[in-house]
């Protein structure tokens, strides 16, 4: 069993404009591909997704941002609690989205509204056990496969923003894959079923780029 305990309850949950503030990340790593025919093996980009109970699709780790932590610390904590990974968090978030929590998808009131901030997390450690292991399986996927399995359109958009944010040398290694990926459509987030008093959920800000720079953010166990 993991010695790290997951936080429970919402006593410290942050809210703004009637929206629950949420932080999450796209965990990733570069896996070396060795075929025995080259002295300079290429690397393959993989992203980590997790399952949810009684669901067949996958999500990126995310959860409530609490009032005793920064948004970066919240994103790292959720990655640790839900996916059992630690790593180096991107300096800037990939974007900011408004959406409705899965339990309130068909509710037209303000209840269940969330504002989420997503980051990139370069994984440096994968734990064998983690706090919410019983609730979430984890799976490493290529970005193309992850895109197909994302539960929500805003997650697909976050994944595209993540790929755009990669350092130039990594983009060069993945040029053909990125071209193919860029042609995959993302439905207009403003057309999602979730509705707020302002009219709709969707993208709320211009996306910020990581520019290939990452800073370590530590989470207290």
N, C-alpha and C positions, 0 to 999 in steps of 0.2 A: 504494500500500500504506500501511497505517496505521503511524505511527511508534511507537504504543503496542503493547507486547508482552503477550500473555495469559500469565498464570501457568500453569505446568504442574506436575504431581506433587502429592503430598499430604504432603510432609515437615512442613509447618507447619499441617496441618489440625487444627482443634479438634474434640474429642469430649467428650461428657458422658453418663453413664449408658449407655455403649456405643453412643450415637447420634452420627452425624456431624452437626455443626452447619452449617446452611446459611442463607444470607441472600439475599434477592431483593427485587424491587420490581415495582409496577405503574406503568410510565411512562404519563403522561397529558399532554394539552394541551387547550386550548379553541380551537376553530377558528371564526373568524367566518363567519357565513352572510349573504351579501349578495344580496338578491333584487331590488334596484332600486326597491322600493316602500316602504321604511322608512328613516327617518333614524337609527334606533337598531337596527342589525343585531344579531340574537341570536347567541349562540355555541353551538357544539355540542361536547360532551365526546367525546373520542376516547382510547382506550387502546391501547398498543403491545404486540403479541405477536410472538413469534418462532417459526420452524419449527425442527425437529430433523431430522437426517439420517434418511432412510427412514421418516418418519412423516408422516401426513396431518393430524394435529391440531396445535394450537398451545399454547405455554406462555408464561409470563412469565419474564423473565430471572432466573436465580438460580444459585447455586453455593456452593462451600465457603467457610466463614468461617475465616480463618487466624489464627494466634496473634500476628501482628505488626500487627493492625488491629482496629478496633472493628467491631461488627456493622453500623453505619451505613456505614463505609468499605467493608466487604465488599459490601454491597448496591449501592453506587454503582459499585464496580469491576466487578461482574458486569454491570450495565447497560451500562457502557462496552465491556467485552470482548465480550459476546454480542449487544448490540443497537446499539452505536455511538451512545449518547445520554448527555448530561450534563444535570444539572438541580438542582433544589432538593428535598431529601429531607424528608419529613414528620418531625416531632419524635418521634412515637411510632410503634411498629410497629402494623400492622393486626391482628396476631394471631400466635399461635404454634401450629404444627401438627406432628404426627408422622406420617411416611409412609415408604414404602419406595421406594428409587430404582428407576427404570424397568427397570434391568438385573437387579433382584432381586425382581421382582413375585411370582414363584412360589416363592420361597425362604422356608421357614418358620423359619429360624434368625434370630439377631440380625443377621447380616450384611446390610448394605444399609439398615439403619434410619437415618432422618434426622430431625432436629428443625429445622424451618424457621421463619425470622422474615421476614415480608413487610412492606414499606413502600410508601408512595406516593411517586412521584418526578415532580415537575412539570418537564417537559422544557423546557430553554432552548436546547439545541444538539443538532443531529443531524449526525453526521459522515458524510461521503461514503464513507469507508472505515473499517473497524474490525477489530480483531484476529481475530475469529472469523466474519468475513463469509462465508467459504467454507462454514461449517457452518450458519449461521443467516440465513434471510431474515427481514425484519421487515415488519409490516403494521399499519397504523392501523385500528382498528375502533370501531364504537359499542359501548358496554357490553353491549347486548342481543346483538349478534353475537358479541362476545368470550365471553359466558357460554355460548353454544351450542358454541363451539369449544374451550373449556377441556378439557384432557386429564383432569384429576382433579377430584373433588368438592371437595377442600379449596381448590383454586384458585377455584372458583365462590364458595365462602364468603368467601374473601379479597376477591374482587371486590365482593360485596355489602357487606362491611365498609368497603371503600374508598368506595363511594357514600354510605354512611351518614355517613362522616367529612367529606364535602364542606362547605365554608362555606355558611351559610344562604342567602346571595344566589344562589349557584350552584344550590342545591337549588330555589329558587323558580323559576329559569329552566327547570329540568328537571322540574317537579312531575309532569306527566302521565307522562313517561317513567319516573320513579322509582316511581310508583304501580304501573305495569305491571310494572316490574322486580321490585318487592317481592313480587309474586304468583308469580314463577317459583320452583318448588321446588328446594331443594338436598337431595339424599339424605343420610341420616344418616351422617356421616363414620365413626361407629363400626362401620358395616357394611361398610366397605371390606375387600377381600380380604387386604390386608397385615396380618400378625400379629406382635406382639412377645411377649416372655416375659410381659408384664403382661396379654396377651390381645389387644389391638388397637391399631391406629393410629387417630388421630382428633384432634379439637381438644383442646388441653391447657390452655388458659387463657382467662379472660374477655378479650374483645377490647378493646383500648384505642383511643380515638378521637383523630383528629388535631385536632379542633376548629378546623380551618381555618388552623392555624399551621404554617409551614414554615421550616426552617433550612437554610442552604447547607452541604453537606458536600463537600469537594473531594477529588479523587483525584489522586495524583501520577502523572504520565505516565511 
